[in-house]
Amino acid sequence: MSSIEDQVAGLASKLLNIDSSALDSNVSDLGVNSMDAVAFLKAVNSEFGTSISADDAAKFNSLRDLIDYLG
């Protein structure tokens, strides 16, 4: 795993209870509630120094899409 992948996987595990085997799964299939999704997005923005909006994040189909974007 790349460093970015490791960081995203760690945040997903900690904040969303999603393990690294689900990085390629469709986000809508993972059962993440909106409050947890917002907390995860805030953590990603903080960790990577980005400012991804909720509207932009909604365009990512999987956490892998997010990883590719951050890479």
BAMISE-900084 format. One record per residue: x, y, z of N, C-alpha, C, O in turn; residue number from 1; chain. Coordinates in pm, whole numbers, always signed. Atoms other than C-alpha are relative to their C-alpha. Layout:
// BAMISE-900084
<site><n_x>X</n_x><n_y>Y</n_y><n_z>Z</n_z><ca_x>X</ca_x><ca_y>Y</ca_y><ca_z>Z</ca_z><c_x>X</c_x><c_y>Y</c_y><c_z>Z</c_z><o_x>X</o_x><o_y>Y</o_y><o_z>Z</o_z><i>NUM</i><ch>A</ch></site>
...
END
This chain:
// BAMISE-900084
<site><n_x>+84</n_x><n_y>-118</n_y><n_z>+0</n_z><ca_x>+0</ca_x><ca_y>+0</ca_y><ca_z>+0</ca_z><c_x>+88</c_x><c_y>+125</c_y><c_z>+0</c_z><o_x>+194</o_x><o_y>+129</o_y><o_z>+63</o_z><i>1</i><ch>A</ch></site>
<site><n_x>-72</n_x><n_y>-127</n_y><n_z>+1</n_z><ca_x>+114</ca_x><ca_y>+352</ca_y><ca_z>-71</ca_z><c_x>-25</c_x><c_y>+74</c_y><c_z>+131</c_z><o_x>-115</o_x><o_y>+39</o_y><o_z>+207</o_z><i>2</i><ch>A</ch></site>
<site><n_x>+18</n_x><n_y>-79</n_y><n_z>-122</n_z><ca_x>+150</ca_x><ca_y>+605</ca_y><ca_z>+206</ca_z><c_x>-138</c_x><c_y>+65</c_y><c_z>+4</c_z><o_x>-204</o_x><o_y>+63</o_y><o_z>+108</o_z><i>3</i><ch>A</ch></site>
<site><n_x>+133</n_x><n_y>-62</n_y><n_z>+5</n_z><ca_x>-164</ca_x><ca_y>+788</ca_y><ca_z>+92</ca_z><c_x>-107</c_x><c_y>-105</c_y><c_z>+26</c_z><o_x>-202</o_x><o_y>-81</o_y><o_z>+100</o_z><i>4</i><ch>A</ch></site>
<site><n_x>+97</n_x><n_y>+108</n_y><n_z>-20</n_z><ca_x>-352</ca_x><ca_y>+459</ca_y><ca_z>+77</ca_z><c_x>-3</c_x><c_y>-42</c_y><c_z>+146</c_z><o_x>-110</o_x><o_y>-64</o_y><o_z>+203</o_z><i>5</i><ch>A</ch></site>
<site><n_x>-8</n_x><n_y>+36</n_y><n_z>-142</n_z><ca_x>-231</ca_x><ca_y>+369</ca_y><ca_z>+426</ca_z><c_x>-71</c_x><c_y>+104</c_y><c_z>+87</c_z><o_x>-144</o_x><o_y>+68</o_y><o_z>+180</o_z><i>6</i><ch>A</ch></site>
<site><n_x>+62</n_x><n_y>-107</n_y><n_z>-79</n_z><ca_x>-341</ca_x><ca_y>+708</ca_y><ca_z>+563</ca_z><c_x>-151</c_x><c_y>-1</c_y><c_z>-15</c_z><o_x>-224</o_x><o_y>+9</o_y><o_z>+84</o_z><i>7</i><ch>A</ch></site>
<site><n_x>+145</n_x><n_y>+2</n_y><n_z>+24</n_z><ca_x>-686</ca_x><ca_y>+692</ca_y><ca_z>+401</ca_z><c_x>-60</c_x><c_y>-125</c_y><c_z>+64</c_z><o_x>-166</o_x><o_y>-118</o_y><o_z>+126</o_z><i>8</i><ch>A</ch></site>
<site><n_x>+49</n_x><n_y>+124</n_y><n_z>-60</n_z><ca_x>-729</ca_x><ca_y>+330</ca_y><ca_z>+510</ca_z><c_x>-6</c_x><c_y>+13</c_y><c_z>+152</c_z><o_x>-100</o_x><o_y>-36</o_y><o_z>+214</o_z><i>9</i><ch>A</ch></site>
<site><n_x>-1</n_x><n_y>-20</n_y><n_z>-145</n_z><ca_x>-634</ca_x><ca_y>+426</ca_y><ca_z>+866</ca_z><c_x>-115</c_x><c_y>+88</c_y><c_z>+46</c_z><o_x>-181</o_x><o_y>+59</o_y><o_z>+146</o_z><i>10</i><ch>A</ch></site>
<site><n_x>+112</n_x><n_y>-88</n_y><n_z>-34</n_z><ca_x>-885</ca_x><ca_y>+711</ca_y><ca_z>+872</ca_z><c_x>-134</c_x><c_y>-72</c_y><c_z>-18</c_z><o_x>-224</o_x><o_y>-58</o_y><o_z>+64</o_z><i>11</i><ch>A</ch></site>
<site><n_x>+124</n_x><n_y>+74</n_y><n_z>+26</n_z><ca_x>-1154</ca_x><ca_y>+488</ca_y><ca_z>+720</ca_z><c_x>-25</c_x><c_y>-103</c_y><c_z>+109</c_z><o_x>-139</o_x><o_y>-123</o_y><o_z>+151</o_z><i>12</i><ch>A</ch></site>
<site><n_x>+14</n_x><n_y>+99</n_y><n_z>-106</n_z><ca_x>-1088</ca_x><ca_y>+221</ca_y><ca_z>+980</ca_z><c_x>-43</c_x><c_y>+67</c_y><c_z>+131</c_z><o_x>-134</o_x><o_y>+21</o_y><o_z>+200</o_z><i>13</i><ch>A</ch></site>
<site><n_x>+25</n_x><n_y>-69</n_y><n_z>-126</n_z><ca_x>-1088</ca_x><ca_y>+466</ca_y><ca_z>+1270</ca_z><c_x>-137</c_x><c_y>+69</c_y><c_z>+4</c_z><o_x>-209</o_x><o_y>+60</o_y><o_z>+104</o_z><i>14</i><ch>A</ch></site>
<site><n_x>+120</n_x><n_y>-84</n_y><n_z>-1</n_z><ca_x>-1381</ca_x><ca_y>+687</ca_y><ca_z>+1166</ca_z><c_x>-123</c_x><c_y>-65</c_y><c_z>-62</c_z><o_x>-236</o_x><o_y>-27</o_y><o_z>-29</o_z><i>15</i><ch>A</ch></site>
<site><n_x>+113</n_x><n_y>+60</n_y><n_z>+71</n_z><ca_x>-1596</ca_x><ca_y>+465</ca_y><ca_z>+945</ca_z><c_x>-16</c_x><c_y>-149</c_y><c_z>+27</c_z><o_x>-111</o_x><o_y>-211</o_y><o_z>-21</o_z><i>16</i><ch>A</ch></site>
<site><n_x>+0</n_x><n_y>+145</n_y><n_z>-25</n_z><ca_x>-1520</ca_x><ca_y>+113</ca_y><ca_z>+1073</ca_z><c_x>+3</c_x><c_y>-79</c_y><c_z>-130</c_z><o_x>-65</o_x><o_y>-181</o_y><o_z>-145</o_z><i>17</i><ch>A</ch></site>
<site><n_x>-18</n_x><n_y>+67</n_y><n_z>+130</n_z><ca_x>-1418</ca_x><ca_y>+15</ca_y><ca_z>+719</ca_z><c_x>+145</c_x><c_y>-44</c_y><c_z>-9</c_z><o_x>+236</o_x><o_y>+36</o_y><o_z>+11</o_z><i>18</i><ch>A</ch></site>
<site><n_x>-139</n_x><n_y>+44</n_y><n_z>+11</n_z><ca_x>-1112</ca_x><ca_y>-201</ca_y><ca_z>+668</ca_z><c_x>+50</c_x><c_y>+16</c_y><c_z>-143</c_z><o_x>-26</o_x><o_y>+45</o_y><o_z>-235</o_z><i>19</i><ch>A</ch></site>
<site><n_x>-65</n_x><n_y>-28</n_y><n_z>+128</n_z><ca_x>-868</ca_x><ca_y>-174</ca_y><ca_z>+381</ca_z><c_x>-50</c_x><c_y>-89</c_y><c_z>-114</c_z><o_x>-30</o_x><o_y>-56</o_y><o_z>-231</o_z><i>20</i><ch>A</ch></site>
<site><n_x>+52</n_x><n_y>+86</n_y><n_z>+107</n_z><ca_x>-1034</ca_x><ca_y>-461</ca_y><ca_z>+191</ca_z><c_x>-119</c_x><c_y>+63</c_y><c_z>-72</c_z><o_x>-158</o_x><o_y>+16</o_y><o_z>-178</o_z><i>21</i><ch>A</ch></site>
<site><n_x>+117</n_x><n_y>-65</n_y><n_z>+60</n_z><ca_x>-1327</ca_x><ca_y>-227</ca_y><ca_z>+117</ca_z><c_x>+34</c_x><c_y>+129</c_y><c_z>-76</c_z><o_x>-56</o_x><o_y>+203</o_y><o_z>-115</o_z><i>22</i><ch>A</ch></site>
<site><n_x>-39</n_x><n_y>-124</n_y><n_z>+67</n_z><ca_x>-1126</ca_x><ca_y>+53</ca_y><ca_z>-47</ca_z><c_x>-55</c_x><c_y>+11</c_y><c_z>-142</c_z><o_x>-76</o_x><o_y>+122</o_y><o_z>-192</o_z><i>23</i><ch>A</ch></site>
<site><n_x>+51</n_x><n_y>-2</n_y><n_z>+137</n_z><ca_x>-1255</ca_x><ca_y>-48</ca_y><ca_z>-390</ca_z><c_x>-152</c_x><c_y>-15</c_y><c_z>-8</c_z><o_x>-209</o_x><o_y>-11</o_y><o_z>-117</o_z><i>24</i><ch>A</ch></site>
<site><n_x>+146</n_x><n_y>+15</n_y><n_z>-4</n_z><ca_x>-1617</ca_x><ca_y>-95</ca_y><ca_z>-279</ca_z><c_x>-68</c_x><c_y>+133</c_y><c_z>-27</c_z><o_x>-14</o_x><o_y>+240</o_y><o_z>+1</o_z><i>25</i><ch>A</ch></site>
<site><n_x>+79</n_x><n_y>-120</n_y><n_z>+23</n_z><ca_x>-1883</ca_x><ca_y>+150</ca_y><ca_z>-385</ca_z><c_x>-39</c_x><c_y>+58</c_y><c_z>+136</c_z><o_x>-91</o_x><o_y>-13</o_y><o_z>+222</o_z><i>26</i><ch>A</ch></site>
<site><n_x>+26</n_x><n_y>-65</n_y><n_z>-129</n_z><ca_x>-1923</ca_x><ca_y>+401</ca_y><ca_z>-103</ca_z><c_x>-146</c_x><c_y>-17</c_y><c_z>+43</c_z><o_x>-173</o_x><o_y>-36</o_y><o_z>+161</o_z><i>27</i><ch>A</ch></site>
<site><n_x>+142</n_x><n_y>+13</n_y><n_z>-36</n_z><ca_x>-2303</ca_x><ca_y>+377</ca_y><ca_z>-118</ca_z><c_x>-33</c_x><c_y>-139</c_y><c_z>+54</c_z><o_x>-136</o_x><o_y>-156</o_y><o_z>+120</o_z><i>28</i><ch>A</ch></site>
<site><n_x>+23</n_x><n_y>+136</n_y><n_z>-50</n_z><ca_x>-2274</ca_x><ca_y>+3</ca_y><ca_z>-41</ca_z><c_x>+59</c_x><c_y>-23</c_y><c_z>+139</c_z><o_x>+37</o_x><o_y>-129</o_y><o_z>+198</o_z><i>29</i><ch>A</ch></site>
<site><n_x>-71</n_x><n_y>+20</n_y><n_z>-127</n_z><ca_x>-2071</ca_x><ca_y>+57</ca_y><ca_z>+277</ca_z><c_x>-82</c_x><c_y>+39</c_y><c_z>+122</c_z><o_x>-41</o_x><o_y>+12</o_y><o_z>+235</o_z><i>30</i><ch>A</ch></site>
<site><n_x>+88</n_x><n_y>-33</n_y><n_z>-112</n_z><ca_x>-2356</ca_x><ca_y>+190</ca_y><ca_z>+491</ca_z><c_x>+51</c_x><c_y>+110</c_y><c_z>+91</c_z><o_x>+24</o_x><o_y>+109</o_y><o_z>+211</o_z><i>31</i><ch>A</ch></site>
<site><n_x>-53</n_x><n_y>-110</n_y><n_z>-80</n_z><ca_x>-2177</ca_x><ca_y>+504</ca_y><ca_z>+606</ca_z><c_x>-107</c_x><c_y>+108</c_y><c_z>+14</c_z><o_x>-166</o_x><o_y>+150</o_y><o_z>-85</o_z><i>32</i><ch>A</ch></site>
<site><n_x>+99</n_x><n_y>-106</n_y><n_z>-17</n_z><ca_x>-2409</ca_x><ca_y>+761</ca_y><ca_z>+761</ca_z><c_x>+63</c_x><c_y>+136</c_y><c_z>-30</c_z><o_x>+185</o_x><o_y>+149</o_y><o_z>-34</o_z><i>33</i><ch>A</ch></site>
<site><n_x>-49</n_x><n_y>-131</n_y><n_z>+46</n_z><ca_x>-2380</ca_x><ca_y>+1126</ca_y><ca_z>+663</ca_z><c_x>+86</c_x><c_y>+71</c_y><c_z>+104</c_z><o_x>+181</o_x><o_y>+140</o_y><o_z>+68</o_z><i>34</i><ch>A</ch></site>
<site><n_x>-81</n_x><n_y>-65</n_y><n_z>-103</n_z><ca_x>-2244</ca_x><ca_y>+1246</ca_y><ca_z>+997</ca_z><c_x>+141</c_x><c_y>-58</c_y><c_z>+5</c_z><o_x>+239</o_x><o_y>+15</o_y><o_z>+20</o_z><i>35</i><ch>A</ch></site>
<site><n_x>-132</n_x><n_y>+63</n_y><n_z>+2</n_z><ca_x>-1960</ca_x><ca_y>+993</ca_y><ca_z>+987</ca_z><c_x>+75</c_x><c_y>+39</c_y><c_z>-127</c_z><o_x>+196</o_x><o_y>+58</o_y><o_z>-124</o_z><i>36</i><ch>A</ch></site>
<site><n_x>-63</n_x><n_y>-39</n_y><n_z>+126</n_z><ca_x>-1893</ca_x><ca_y>+1083</ca_y><ca_z>+622</ca_z><c_x>+58</c_x><c_y>+141</c_y><c_z>+11</c_z><o_x>+168</o_x><o_y>+166</o_y><o_z>-39</o_z><i>37</i><ch>A</ch></site>
<site><n_x>-49</n_x><n_y>-137</n_y><n_z>-18</n_z><ca_x>-1859</ca_x><ca_y>+1452</ca_y><ca_z>+714</ca_z><c_x>+123</c_x><c_y>+1</c_y><c_z>+90</c_z><o_x>+220</o_x><o_y>+72</o_y><o_z>+61</o_z><i>38</i><ch>A</ch></site>
<site><n_x>-115</n_x><n_y>+8</n_y><n_z>-90</n_z><ca_x>-1623</ca_x><ca_y>+1370</ca_y><ca_z>+1002</ca_z><c_x>+122</c_x><c_y>-58</c_y><c_z>-73</c_z><o_x>+234</o_x><o_y>-11</o_y><o_z>-54</o_z><i>39</i><ch>A</ch></site>
<site><n_x>-108</n_x><n_y>+60</n_y><n_z>+78</n_z><ca_x>-1416</ca_x><ca_y>+1151</ca_y><ca_z>+768</ca_z><c_x>+57</c_x><c_y>+103</c_y><c_z>-97</c_z><o_x>+179</o_x><o_y>+116</o_y><o_z>-108</o_z><i>40</i><ch>A</ch></site>
<site><n_x>-46</n_x><n_y>-100</n_y><n_z>+96</n_z><ca_x>-1399</ca_x><ca_y>+1426</ca_y><ca_z>+505</ca_z><c_x>+80</c_x><c_y>+110</c_y><c_z>+69</c_z><o_x>+182</o_x><o_y>+154</o_y><o_z>+17</o_z><i>41</i><ch>A</ch></site>
<site><n_x>-75</n_x><n_y>-101</n_y><n_z>-76</n_z><ca_x>-1289</ca_x><ca_y>+1681</ca_y><ca_z>+766</ca_z><c_x>+138</c_x><c_y>-54</c_y><c_z>+38</c_z><o_x>+237</o_x><o_y>+19</o_y><o_z>+29</o_z><i>42</i><ch>A</ch></site>
<site><n_x>-128</n_x><n_y>+61</n_y><n_z>-37</n_z><ca_x>-1017</ca_x><ca_y>+1441</ca_y><ca_z>+882</ca_z><c_x>+93</c_x><c_y>-11</c_y><c_z>-122</c_z><o_x>+213</o_x><o_y>+14</o_y><o_z>-111</o_z><i>43</i><ch>A</ch></site>
<site><n_x>-80</n_x><n_y>+9</n_y><n_z>+123</n_z><ca_x>-900</ca_x><ca_y>+1383</ca_y><ca_z>+523</ca_z><c_x>+54</c_x><c_y>+137</c_y><c_z>-36</c_z><o_x>+173</o_x><o_y>+152</o_y><o_z>-66</o_z><i>44</i><ch>A</ch></site>
<site><n_x>-44</n_x><n_y>-135</n_y><n_z>+33</n_z><ca_x>-887</ca_x><ca_y>+1757</ca_y><ca_z>+457</ca_z><c_x>+109</c_x><c_y>+47</c_y><c_z>+95</c_z><o_x>+205</o_x><o_y>+111</o_y><o_z>+53</o_z><i>45</i><ch>A</ch></site>
<site><n_x>-99</n_x><n_y>-38</n_y><n_z>-98</n_z><ca_x>-692</ca_x><ca_y>+1812</ca_y><ca_z>+777</ca_z><c_x>+132</c_x><c_y>-74</c_y><c_z>-22</c_z><o_x>+240</o_x><o_y>-14</o_y><o_z>-21</o_z><i>46</i><ch>A</ch></site>
<site><n_x>-119</n_x><n_y>+85</n_y><n_z>+15</n_z><ca_x>-449</ca_x><ca_y>+1524</ca_y><ca_z>+719</ca_z><c_x>+78</c_x><c_y>+34</c_y><c_z>-126</c_z><o_x>+201</o_x><o_y>+31</o_y><o_z>-126</o_z><i>47</i><ch>A</ch></site>
<site><n_x>-67</n_x><n_y>-21</n_y><n_z>+129</n_z><ca_x>-375</ca_x><ca_y>+1610</ca_y><ca_z>+356</ca_z><c_x>+10</c_x><c_y>+147</c_y><c_z>-41</c_z><o_x>+63</o_x><o_y>+178</o_y><o_z>-147</o_z><i>48</i><ch>A</ch></site>
<site><n_x>-6</n_x><n_y>-141</n_y><n_z>+33</n_z><ca_x>-410</ca_x><ca_y>+1988</ca_y><ca_z>+365</ca_z><c_x>-82</c_x><c_y>+38</c_y><c_z>-122</c_z><o_x>-44</o_x><o_y>+127</o_y><o_z>-198</o_z><i>49</i><ch>A</ch></site>
<site><n_x>+87</n_x><n_y>-26</n_y><n_z>+115</n_z><ca_x>-691</ca_x><ca_y>+1982</ca_y><ca_z>+110</ca_z><c_x>-126</c_x><c_y>+70</c_y><c_z>+48</c_z><o_x>-147</o_x><o_y>+91</o_y><o_z>+167</o_z><i>50</i><ch>A</ch></site>
<site><n_x>+129</n_x><n_y>-61</n_y><n_z>-33</n_z><ca_x>-1029</ca_x><ca_y>+2150</ca_y><ca_z>+96</ca_z><c_x>-108</c_x><c_y>-61</c_y><c_z>-90</c_z><o_x>-179</o_x><o_y>+11</o_y><o_z>-161</o_z><i>51</i><ch>A</ch></site>
<site><n_x>+100</n_x><n_y>+72</n_y><n_z>+79</n_z><ca_x>-1248</ca_x><ca_y>+1885</ca_y><ca_z>-69</ca_z><c_x>-137</c_x><c_y>+29</c_y><c_z>+60</c_z><o_x>-160</o_x><o_y>+6</o_y><o_z>+179</o_z><i>52</i><ch>A</ch></site>
<site><n_x>+135</n_x><n_y>-30</n_y><n_z>-48</n_z><ca_x>-1610</ca_x><ca_y>+1995</ca_y><ca_z>-43</ca_z><c_x>-84</c_x><c_y>-127</c_y><c_z>+4</c_z><o_x>-47</o_x><o_y>-228</o_y><o_z>-56</o_z><i>53</i><ch>A</ch></site>
<site><n_x>+91</n_x><n_y>+114</n_y><n_z>-6</n_z><ca_x>-1894</ca_x><ca_y>+1758</ca_y><ca_z>+38</ca_z><c_x>-54</c_x><c_y>-32</c_y><c_z>-139</c_z><o_x>-70</o_x><o_y>-149</o_y><o_z>-175</o_z><i>54</i><ch>A</ch></site>
<site><n_x>+49</n_x><n_y>+23</n_y><n_z>+136</n_z><ca_x>-2025</ca_x><ca_y>+1807</ca_y><ca_z>-317</ca_z><c_x>+105</c_x><c_y>-71</c_y><c_z>-85</c_z><o_x>+72</o_x><o_y>-162</o_y><o_z>-161</o_z><i>55</i><ch>A</ch></site>
<site><n_x>-106</n_x><n_y>+66</n_y><n_z>+75</n_z><ca_x>-1687</ca_x><ca_y>+1711</ca_y><ca_z>-464</ca_z><c_x>+21</c_x><c_y>-143</c_y><c_z>+50</c_z><o_x>+42</o_x><o_y>-234</o_y><o_z>-31</o_z><i>56</i><ch>A</ch></site>
<site><n_x>-19</n_x><n_y>+134</n_y><n_z>-56</n_z><ca_x>-1651</ca_x><ca_y>+1415</ca_y><ca_z>-227</ca_z><c_x>-110</c_x><c_y>-95</c_y><c_z>-45</c_z><o_x>-84</o_x><o_y>-215</o_y><o_z>-62</o_z><i>57</i><ch>A</ch></site>
<site><n_x>+112</n_x><n_y>+85</n_y><n_z>+44</n_z><ca_x>-1992</ca_x><ca_y>+1285</ca_y><ca_z>-336</ca_z><c_x>+23</c_x><c_y>-57</c_y><c_z>-139</c_z><o_x>-42</o_x><o_y>-154</o_y><o_z>-178</o_z><i>58</i><ch>A</ch></site>
<site><n_x>-30</n_x><n_y>+49</n_y><n_z>+135</n_z><ca_x>-1847</ca_x><ca_y>+1236</ca_y><ca_z>-685</ca_z><c_x>+92</c_x><c_y>-121</c_y><c_z>+1</c_z><o_x>+105</o_x><o_y>-190</o_y><o_z>-100</o_z><i>59</i><ch>A</ch></site>
<site><n_x>-87</n_x><n_y>+117</n_y><n_z>-10</n_z><ca_x>-1603</ca_x><ca_y>+972</ca_y><ca_z>-560</ca_z><c_x>-87</c_x><c_y>-123</c_y><c_z>+23</c_z><o_x>-167</o_x><o_y>-127</o_y><o_z>+116</o_z><i>60</i><ch>A</ch></site>
<site><n_x>+80</n_x><n_y>+123</n_y><n_z>-13</n_z><ca_x>-1754</ca_x><ca_y>+626</ca_y><ca_z>-610</ca_z><c_x>+56</c_x><c_y>-94</c_y><c_z>+106</c_z><o_x>-17</o_x><o_y>-173</o_y><o_z>+165</o_z><i>61</i><ch>A</ch></site>
<site><n_x>-64</n_x><n_y>+89</n_y><n_z>-97</n_z><ca_x>-1504</ca_x><ca_y>+452</ca_y><ca_z>-383</ca_z><c_x>+110</c_x><c_y>+77</c_y><c_z>+72</c_z><o_x>+149</o_x><o_y>+187</o_y><o_z>+30</o_z><i>62</i><ch>A</ch></site>
<site><n_x>-113</n_x><n_y>-62</n_y><n_z>-68</n_z><ca_x>-1231</ca_x><ca_y>+534</ca_y><ca_z>-136</ca_z><c_x>+124</c_x><c_y>-4</c_y><c_z>-88</c_z><o_x>+212</o_x><o_y>+80</o_y><o_z>-75</o_z><i>63</i><ch>A</ch></site>
<site><n_x>-111</n_x><n_y>+6</n_y><n_z>+96</n_z><ca_x>-989</ca_x><ca_y>+427</ca_y><ca_z>-410</ca_z><c_x>+0</c_x><c_y>+124</c_y><c_z>-89</c_z><o_x>+107</o_x><o_y>+176</o_y><o_z>-123</o_z><i>64</i><ch>A</ch></site>
<site><n_x>+8</n_x><n_y>-124</n_y><n_z>+79</n_z><ca_x>-1115</ca_x><ca_y>+723</ca_y><ca_z>-617</ca_z><c_x>+58</c_x><c_y>+116</c_y><c_z>+79</c_z><o_x>+128</o_x><o_y>+200</o_y><o_z>+23</o_z><i>65</i><ch>A</ch></site>
<site><n_x>-55</n_x><n_y>-104</n_y><n_z>-86</n_z><ca_x>-1030</ca_x><ca_y>+949</ca_y><ca_z>-324</ca_z><c_x>+152</c_x><c_y>-12</c_y><c_z>+7</c_z><o_x>+223</o_x><o_y>+88</o_y><o_z>-5</o_z><i>66</i><ch>A</ch></site>
<site><n_x>-144</n_x><n_y>+24</n_y><n_z>-6</n_z><ca_x>-685</ca_x><ca_y>+792</ca_y><ca_z>-293</ca_z><c_x>+66</c_x><c_y>+45</c_y><c_z>-129</c_z><o_x>+170</o_x><o_y>+111</o_y><o_z>-126</o_z><i>67</i><ch>A</ch></site>
<site><n_x>-56</n_x><n_y>-40</n_y><n_z>+130</n_z><ca_x>-622</ca_x><ca_y>+842</ca_y><ca_z>-665</ca_z><c_x>+1</c_x><c_y>+152</c_y><c_z>-13</c_z><o_x>+96</o_x><o_y>+209</o_y><o_z>-66</o_z><i>68</i><ch>A</ch></site>
<site><n_x>+9</n_x><n_y>-146</n_y><n_z>+5</n_z><ca_x>-735</ca_x><ca_y>+1206</ca_y><ca_z>-635</ca_z><c_x>+111</c_x><c_y>+62</c_y><c_z>+85</c_z><o_x>+175</o_x><o_y>+159</o_y><o_z>+43</o_z><i>69</i><ch>A</ch></site>
<site><n_x>-101</n_x><n_y>-55</n_y><n_z>-91</n_z><ca_x>-501</ca_x><ca_y>+1268</ca_y><ca_z>-342</ca_z><c_x>+143</c_x><c_y>-28</c_y><c_z>-48</c_z><o_x>+236</o_x><o_y>+44</o_y><o_z>-14</o_z><i>70</i><ch>A</ch></site>
<site><n_x>-132</n_x><n_y>+41</n_y><n_z>+48</n_z><ca_x>-212</ca_x><ca_y>+1093</ca_y><ca_z>-517</ca_z><c_x>+52</c_x><c_y>+89</c_y><c_z>-104</c_z><o_x>+162</o_x><o_y>+68</o_y><o_z>-155</o_z><i>71</i><ch>A</ch></site>
END
